[in-house]
Amino acid sequence: IVSMENIGEQAVCLLAYHLLFAMFVWSYWKTIFTLPMNPSKEFHLSYAEKELLEREPRGEAHQEILRRAAKDLPIYTRTMSGAIRYCDRCQLIKPDRCHHCSVCDKCILKMDHHCPWVNNCVGFSNYKFFLLFLAYSLLYCLFIAATDLQYFIKFWTNGLPDTQAKFHIMFLFFAAAMFSVSLFSLFGYHCWLVSKNKSTLEAFRSPVFRHGTDKNGFSLGFSKNMRQVFGDEKKYWLLPVFSSLGDGCSFPTCLVNQDPEQPSTPAGLNSAAKNPENHQFPAKPLRESQSHLLTDSQSWTESGTNPGKCKAGMSNPALTMENET
């Protein structure tokens, strides 16, 4: 500002700077102080079930207890060995996309990672805030670097007056440029994760369903993936206010592989059930009443199915609840 001679340029830069700075601080504050969401009580085992688990050795009997406890829960992902995902520390059945944070020592819904820069877990409750924090911090640094560039050039060509401000200009440009590079790579990576509906943990280790590993099991297409994080109301997308869809415990899926344990698709549905990429018909949302992602014309349809057959196990086999005795 001291080096600028045009009053209009000073006014515009001050206004833009403080707007970006305010949004950056707001989103940063929300990322830090929004508590991560934990699984609800329905996922916790009862006292009797905990006693049974303590008495039973690890193995099939142990899994049978967990299967009975999870039969009415929206649990569709498994461990690599096909077992029910259970947290010994929290003594609860893990919802889909939920993981235990060793730093927070608790299970976090749709956990992405534990971020030391915000000293908080990034998960379902604050992932949108984290994305906006990256976006506004990147814009903040780019704005500083862009407005400082011409004066930075003058610094090396001796075009600036010999004042202390010239050293501030040099420091500002180097700091803003270096942070811009690192923030751009991190923000770009998380934009890719959002477009694929993945978390950082799921990008490194794909979720496992009953039919096996499926890296795109939660992907619903770019538009619906975006809305799952930012919500249906576009006016809230750029504001650090919570607008994500769902409850964090269950998520719509679009599974593409057939479950070998289930009967095959009826012959009459073969042509309608496959898309041009030879994928099986998409899965229903786990809880339709809590999700608006599959309510448009592009969502799954049941025009060729019989409701009676669906109840008998002819719906998407990967989303049929395990019912073993």
C-alpha positions as CSV (number, residue, x, y, z in Angstrom):
1,I,0.0,0.0,0.0
2,V,2.9,2.4,0.8
3,S,4.4,1.8,-2.6
4,M,1.2,2.3,-4.5
5,E,0.7,5.8,-5.9
6,N,-2.9,5.4,-7.3
7,I,-5.6,5.9,-4.6
8,G,-8.1,3.8,-6.6
9,E,-5.6,0.9,-6.8
10,Q,-5.1,1.2,-3.0
11,A,-8.8,1.0,-2.3
12,V,-9.5,-2.0,-4.6
13,C,-6.5,-3.9,-3.1
14,L,-7.5,-3.2,0.5
15,L,-11.1,-4.3,-0.2
16,A,-10.2,-7.5,-2.0
17,Y,-7.4,-8.3,0.6
18,H,-9.7,-8.0,3.6
19,L,-12.5,-9.9,1.9
20,L,-10.2,-12.8,1.2
21,F,-8.6,-12.6,4.6
22,A,-12.0,-12.6,6.4
23,M,-13.2,-15.7,4.4
24,F,-9.9,-17.4,5.0
25,V,-10.0,-16.8,8.8
26,W,-13.7,-17.8,9.0
27,S,-13.2,-21.1,7.2
28,Y,-10.0,-21.8,9.2
29,W,-11.8,-21.1,12.5
30,K,-14.7,-23.5,11.5
31,T,-12.2,-26.2,10.5
32,I,-10.4,-26.0,13.8
33,F,-13.4,-25.7,16.2
34,T,-16.0,-27.9,14.6
35,L,-16.0,-31.1,16.6
36,P,-15.7,-34.3,14.5
37,M,-18.9,-36.4,14.5
38,N,-18.8,-39.8,16.2
39,P,-21.1,-42.8,15.5
40,S,-24.5,-42.6,17.1
41,K,-25.7,-44.9,19.9
42,E,-27.2,-47.4,17.6
43,F,-23.7,-48.5,16.6
44,H,-22.6,-49.1,20.1
45,L,-22.9,-52.6,21.5
46,S,-25.2,-53.3,24.4
47,Y,-23.8,-54.4,27.8
48,A,-24.9,-58.0,27.1
49,E,-23.2,-58.1,23.7
50,K,-20.0,-56.7,25.1
51,E,-20.0,-59.5,27.7
52,L,-20.5,-62.1,25.0
53,L,-17.6,-60.7,23.0
54,E,-15.3,-60.8,26.0
55,R,-16.2,-64.5,26.7
56,E,-15.9,-65.6,23.1
57,P,-12.4,-66.1,21.5
58,R,-11.6,-64.4,18.3
59,G,-13.0,-66.3,15.4
60,E,-16.3,-67.3,13.8
61,A,-18.2,-67.2,17.1
62,H,-16.9,-63.6,17.6
63,Q,-18.1,-62.6,14.2
64,E,-21.5,-64.3,14.7
65,I,-22.2,-62.0,17.6
66,L,-21.2,-58.9,15.5
67,R,-23.4,-60.1,12.6
68,R,-26.4,-60.4,14.9
69,A,-25.7,-56.9,16.3
70,A,-25.3,-55.4,12.9
71,K,-28.3,-57.1,11.1
72,D,-30.5,-53.9,11.5
73,L,-27.7,-51.4,10.8
74,P,-26.8,-49.8,7.5
75,I,-23.4,-51.6,7.4
76,Y,-22.2,-52.7,3.9
77,T,-18.5,-52.4,4.0
78,R,-16.2,-55.1,5.5
79,T,-12.6,-55.6,6.5
80,M,-10.1,-57.1,4.0
81,S,-11.0,-60.5,5.3
82,G,-14.7,-60.0,4.9
83,A,-15.5,-59.5,8.6
84,I,-17.7,-56.9,10.3
85,R,-15.7,-53.7,11.0
86,Y,-15.5,-53.4,14.8
87,C,-13.5,-51.0,16.9
88,D,-12.1,-52.6,20.1
89,R,-11.2,-49.2,21.6
90,C,-14.6,-47.6,21.2
91,Q,-16.5,-50.9,21.4
92,L,-18.8,-50.2,18.5
93,I,-19.5,-51.4,15.0
94,K,-18.0,-49.0,12.6
95,P,-20.4,-47.3,10.2
96,D,-19.3,-47.2,6.5
97,R,-16.4,-44.8,5.9
98,C,-15.8,-44.4,9.6
99,H,-12.3,-44.9,11.0
100,H,-10.6,-44.8,14.4
101,C,-8.2,-41.8,14.9
102,S,-5.2,-42.7,17.0
103,V,-4.6,-39.1,17.9
104,C,-8.2,-38.3,19.0
105,D,-8.6,-41.8,20.3
106,K,-12.2,-42.0,18.9
107,C,-14.0,-43.2,15.8
108,I,-14.7,-40.3,13.3
109,L,-17.5,-40.4,10.7
110,K,-16.2,-40.3,7.2
111,M,-12.7,-39.7,8.4
112,D,-10.4,-38.1,5.9
113,H,-7.2,-37.6,7.9
114,H,-6.0,-36.0,11.1
115,C,-4.6,-32.6,10.2
116,P,-1.8,-31.1,12.4
117,W,-2.2,-27.7,10.8
118,V,-5.7,-27.4,12.3
119,N,-5.1,-29.7,15.3
120,N,-8.3,-31.5,14.5
121,C,-9.7,-34.5,12.6
122,V,-11.0,-33.7,9.2
123,G,-14.2,-35.7,8.6
124,F,-17.9,-35.6,7.8
125,S,-18.6,-32.6,10.0
126,N,-15.9,-30.3,8.8
127,Y,-14.6,-31.5,5.5
128,K,-16.4,-28.8,3.6
129,F,-14.8,-26.2,5.9
130,F,-11.4,-27.8,5.3
131,L,-11.9,-27.5,1.5
132,L,-12.9,-23.8,1.8
133,F,-10.0,-23.2,4.1
134,L,-7.6,-24.5,1.4
135,A,-9.4,-22.6,-1.4
136,Y,-9.5,-19.2,0.4
137,S,-5.9,-19.6,1.7
138,L,-4.8,-20.3,-1.9
139,L,-6.7,-17.3,-3.3
140,Y,-5.3,-15.2,-0.4
141,C,-1.7,-16.1,-1.3
142,L,-2.2,-15.8,-5.0
143,F,-3.7,-12.3,-4.6
144,I,-0.7,-11.2,-2.5
145,A,1.8,-12.6,-5.0
146,A,-0.1,-11.1,-8.0
147,T,-0.4,-7.6,-6.5
148,D,3.2,-7.7,-5.2
149,L,4.8,-8.9,-8.4
150,Q,5.3,-5.5,-10.2
151,Y,6.8,-4.1,-7.1
152,F,9.0,-7.1,-6.6
153,I,10.3,-6.6,-10.1
154,K,11.0,-2.9,-9.3
155,F,12.9,-4.1,-6.2
156,W,15.5,-5.8,-8.4
157,T,15.6,-3.0,-11.0
158,N,16.1,-0.3,-8.3
159,G,12.8,1.2,-9.2
160,L,11.6,1.6,-5.6
161,P,12.4,4.4,-3.2
162,D,15.0,3.4,-0.7
163,T,12.7,2.7,2.3
164,Q,12.2,-0.2,4.6
165,A,9.1,-1.2,2.6
166,K,11.2,-2.7,-0.2
167,F,12.3,-5.5,2.1
168,H,8.7,-6.2,3.1
169,I,7.8,-6.5,-0.6
170,M,10.5,-9.1,-1.2
171,F,9.5,-11.2,1.8
172,L,5.8,-11.0,0.9
173,F,6.4,-12.3,-2.6
174,F,8.6,-15.2,-1.7
175,A,6.3,-16.3,1.2
176,A,3.1,-16.0,-0.8
177,A,4.6,-17.7,-3.9
178,M,5.9,-20.7,-1.9
179,F,2.7,-21.2,0.0
180,S,0.7,-20.9,-3.3
181,V,2.6,-23.8,-4.8
182,S,2.0,-26.1,-1.8
183,L,-1.6,-25.1,-1.3
184,F,-2.3,-25.5,-5.0
185,S,-1.1,-29.1,-5.0
186,L,-3.0,-30.0,-1.8
187,F,-6.2,-28.2,-2.9
188,G,-6.0,-29.9,-6.4
189,Y,-5.7,-33.3,-4.7
190,H,-8.7,-32.8,-2.5
191,C,-10.8,-31.5,-5.5
192,W,-9.9,-34.8,-7.2
193,L,-11.0,-36.7,-4.1
194,V,-14.4,-34.8,-4.1
195,S,-15.0,-35.5,-7.8
196,K,-14.5,-39.2,-7.1
197,N,-16.3,-39.2,-3.7
198,K,-13.3,-40.5,-1.9
199,S,-11.5,-39.7,1.3
200,T,-7.8,-39.6,1.7
201,L,-7.9,-43.0,3.5
202,E,-10.1,-44.5,0.8
203,A,-7.6,-43.2,-1.9
204,F,-4.8,-45.2,-0.2
205,R,-7.0,-48.2,0.6
206,S,-10.2,-48.9,-1.3
207,P,-13.3,-49.8,0.6
208,V,-14.3,-53.4,0.8
209,F,-17.8,-54.6,0.2
210,R,-19.2,-58.1,0.4
211,H,-18.4,-58.7,-3.2
212,G,-14.8,-57.5,-2.7
213,T,-12.8,-54.3,-3.1
214,D,-14.4,-51.5,-5.1
215,K,-12.5,-48.2,-5.4
216,N,-15.5,-46.4,-6.9
217,G,-18.2,-47.9,-4.7
218,F,-19.3,-44.5,-3.3
219,S,-18.9,-42.5,-6.5
220,L,-22.3,-41.3,-7.9
221,G,-21.0,-39.1,-10.7
222,F,-19.3,-35.7,-10.5
223,S,-22.4,-33.6,-9.9
224,K,-23.8,-35.8,-7.1
225,N,-20.4,-36.2,-5.6
226,M,-20.0,-32.5,-5.3
227,R,-23.5,-32.1,-3.8
228,Q,-22.8,-34.8,-1.2
229,V,-20.1,-32.5,0.3
230,F,-21.4,-29.0,-0.5
231,G,-25.2,-29.7,-0.4
232,D,-28.1,-28.9,-2.7
233,E,-28.2,-25.1,-2.0
234,K,-25.6,-23.4,-4.2
235,K,-25.9,-20.2,-2.2
236,Y,-24.1,-21.9,0.7
237,W,-21.3,-23.5,-1.3
238,L,-18.8,-20.7,-0.9
239,L,-19.7,-20.0,2.8
240,P,-18.2,-22.0,5.7
241,V,-21.6,-23.2,7.0
242,F,-22.6,-26.8,7.2
243,S,-24.6,-27.9,4.2
244,S,-23.4,-31.5,3.5
245,L,-26.0,-34.1,2.7
246,G,-26.7,-37.2,4.9
247,D,-26.0,-38.1,8.5
248,G,-22.4,-39.4,8.2
249,C,-23.4,-42.9,9.1
250,S,-24.8,-44.1,5.8
251,F,-24.0,-43.2,2.2
252,P,-25.5,-43.8,-1.2
253,T,-23.4,-46.3,-3.3
254,C,-23.1,-47.2,-6.9
255,L,-21.5,-50.6,-6.9
256,V,-20.3,-52.0,-10.2
257,N,-19.4,-55.7,-9.4
258,Q,-21.7,-58.6,-8.8
259,D,-21.7,-60.3,-5.4
260,P,-20.8,-63.9,-6.0
261,E,-22.7,-65.0,-2.9
262,Q,-26.0,-63.7,-4.3
263,P,-28.2,-65.0,-7.2
264,S,-27.5,-63.4,-10.6
265,T,-29.6,-60.7,-12.2
266,P,-32.9,-62.0,-13.9
267,A,-32.5,-62.6,-17.6
268,G,-35.2,-60.0,-18.4
269,L,-33.2,-57.2,-16.7
270,N,-29.9,-57.8,-18.3
271,S,-30.3,-55.2,-21.0
272,A,-31.6,-52.6,-18.7
273,A,-29.3,-53.3,-15.8
274,K,-26.1,-52.6,-17.6
275,N,-24.7,-49.3,-18.8
276,P,-22.4,-48.9,-21.8
277,E,-19.4,-49.8,-19.6
278,N,-21.0,-53.2,-18.8
279,H,-21.5,-52.2,-15.2
280,Q,-24.2,-53.9,-13.1
281,F,-27.3,-51.8,-12.3
282,P,-26.5,-49.2,-9.6
283,A,-27.3,-49.7,-5.9
284,K,-30.0,-48.0,-4.0
285,P,-29.1,-45.4,-1.4
286,L,-28.7,-46.9,2.1
287,R,-31.1,-44.5,3.6
288,E,-33.3,-42.7,1.1
289,S,-35.1,-40.6,3.7
290,Q,-31.7,-39.0,4.6
291,S,-30.3,-38.5,1.2
292,H,-31.4,-36.3,-1.7
293,L,-28.6,-37.5,-4.0
294,L,-30.5,-40.1,-6.0
295,T,-33.9,-38.3,-6.4
296,D,-33.5,-37.0,-9.9
297,S,-34.2,-38.6,-13.3
298,Q,-30.7,-40.1,-13.5
299,S,-31.0,-42.0,-10.3
300,W,-31.6,-45.8,-10.1
301,T,-34.9,-47.0,-11.4
302,E,-37.1,-50.0,-10.6
303,S,-39.3,-49.8,-13.7
304,G,-38.4,-53.4,-14.7
305,T,-38.3,-54.9,-11.3
306,N,-40.9,-56.6,-9.1
307,P,-41.2,-55.3,-5.5
308,G,-41.9,-58.8,-4.3
309,K,-38.7,-60.1,-5.9
310,C,-36.7,-57.3,-4.4
311,K,-37.8,-58.3,-0.9
312,A,-36.8,-61.9,-1.7
313,G,-33.2,-60.9,-2.4
314,M,-33.3,-59.9,-6.1
315,S,-32.3,-56.2,-5.5
316,N,-28.7,-55.2,-5.7
317,P,-26.9,-58.1,-4.1
318,A,-24.0,-55.9,-2.7
319,L,-26.6,-54.0,-0.6
320,T,-28.5,-57.0,0.6
321,M,-27.9,-57.3,4.4
322,E,-26.0,-60.3,5.5
323,N,-28.5,-62.8,7.1
324,E,-26.5,-65.8,8.2
325,T,-27.5,-68.1,11.0
